[in-house]
Every structure is written in C-alpha cells, then in structure tokens.
Amino acid sequence: MPSEEKGPHGGEVRATVLRFTRRQRIEHHIMALLFIVLVVTGLPQKFFDASWAGPAVRLLGGLDLMRWLHRMAGFAFAGFTGYFLAYVTAGILRGGTPLSIVPFLSDLREVYHALLWAAGLGERPAAGRFDYREKLEFWGMLLGSGVMIVTGLILYFPIVATRWLPGEVVPAAKTAHSYEAMLALMVIVFWHLYNAMLRPGVFPLDTTIVHGRMALERLKEEHPLEYARLFPGEAGEREEK
C-alpha cells in the first residue's frame, strides 16, 4: 500500500510504495560492509609492491592482522551468501518468493529497446520490478561471489584442495581470485555507485535502499509494469481515458 512522506526538500509531500523490506535492506548493508572490508584488506596484498601498500598495511595494524581480517571477512561473506541462497530457495519452494529477478527472453527485447531509447530512436522500455541492468548486476554479483568463495577456499586450504585436484589449481585459483576481485571492484565503482548515487534523478544518493520506499511517480516512470501490477485499477482507468 502507498504511503506519504516529505520530499527531499522537506516541503512537498509525495506518495511512496515499499520497494525493499527491512530484511532486504539489512542484507544489502551487511554485504556492502563485508565487501568494503575485503577490498580494503585485499588491495594492499595484491599491489604489495606499490608505494601506498606499506602505509596501508601499517594503518591496518600490520600484515598478519590484515590477512586475518581478510580471511574472517571472507568466511563471513561465504556464510552470508550461503544463508541468502538457502533463504531464497526456501521462499521459492514455499511459493512466497517471486521470480522477478530471474532473467527472461523479454529482457533481451528490453536491452534492444533501451539501446534505441538511448540513441533517441524510441521510447523508454517498460520494465517490471527489476530492469535488465539490475538483473545483470545481481546475477553477476552472485556468480562472481561463487568464484571468489571457491577460489578463496582453495587458497586457504591448498593441501586439502590438491588431495582431490591437480596442483595447478592453486596458482589458477590465485589468478582467478585476484582478477575477479578487480572486476567486482570496477563494477561496483563504475556501475553500481553511478546508478545508486550519480545517475540523474537520484543524485546525490538513491535513498530507496536506506528507508525502503520509492516515490510512486518514479516507480511509474522507471518500472511501469511493476506499477501496473501493484495498481491494476488505476492502470485500467488511464487506458479508458
């Protein structure tokens, strides 16, 4: 159900609808915190010969402490990812979790029309609860997390890993872990942060993930199919007019 809240300037009152539940917002914040810890403790290890690496290591309490923090954050990240997958799977089996984040063939059409719209050759494509960009980012994050978790475990337990796998898997895991981490960092900096903070319409910050609510006018503009699903009567009235 929609509710009302004050606008960004504190004057106007606008109708909003709940987009992210408290649990979903907490999950996002935990994932963001773990990601930051992993980046801060991982980059000095990857670029150990850089001029800034030494001061960064000392600032974090020394190499041993930094490595311990990185590994503990990695285990927490793996455990949290496992919890998330188990929770979502249970919800799907119960029939209480919609599959709105799952990619469909219609998303390819949305990509095509989005390119035309960006070139000024068509209208903005109608998106559902999540558009193709959000789906791509979510599944990229999930698959990338799998790579980081598996390769991280191999690096932490190399002797156990080489009991079942050839020895070459350890240096391969090190390379994959390093480059996937840099890919994830670039996606967050150049894709996610732009869409969440710098994109026109949300600058300087999209507060939806903070309080969970989105203005109805924005939902109607960016996710018209989701708006029509939530308010079918209003959509029908507009069509009649």
Protein Blocks (a to p, Z undefined) as FASTA:
>chain_A
ZZddddfkopaccddddfbdfklmmmmmmmmmmmmmmmmmmmmmmmmmbmklmmmmmmno
pjklmmmmmmmmmmmmmmmmmmmmmmmmmmmmnopaccklbccfklmmmmmmmmmmmnop
accddddfbdfklmmmmmmmmmmmmmmmmmmmmmmmmmlmmmmmcfklmmmmmmmmmmmm
mmmmmmmmmmmmmmmmmgghjagbdfklmnopacfklmmmmmmmlmmmmmmmlmmmmmmZ
Z
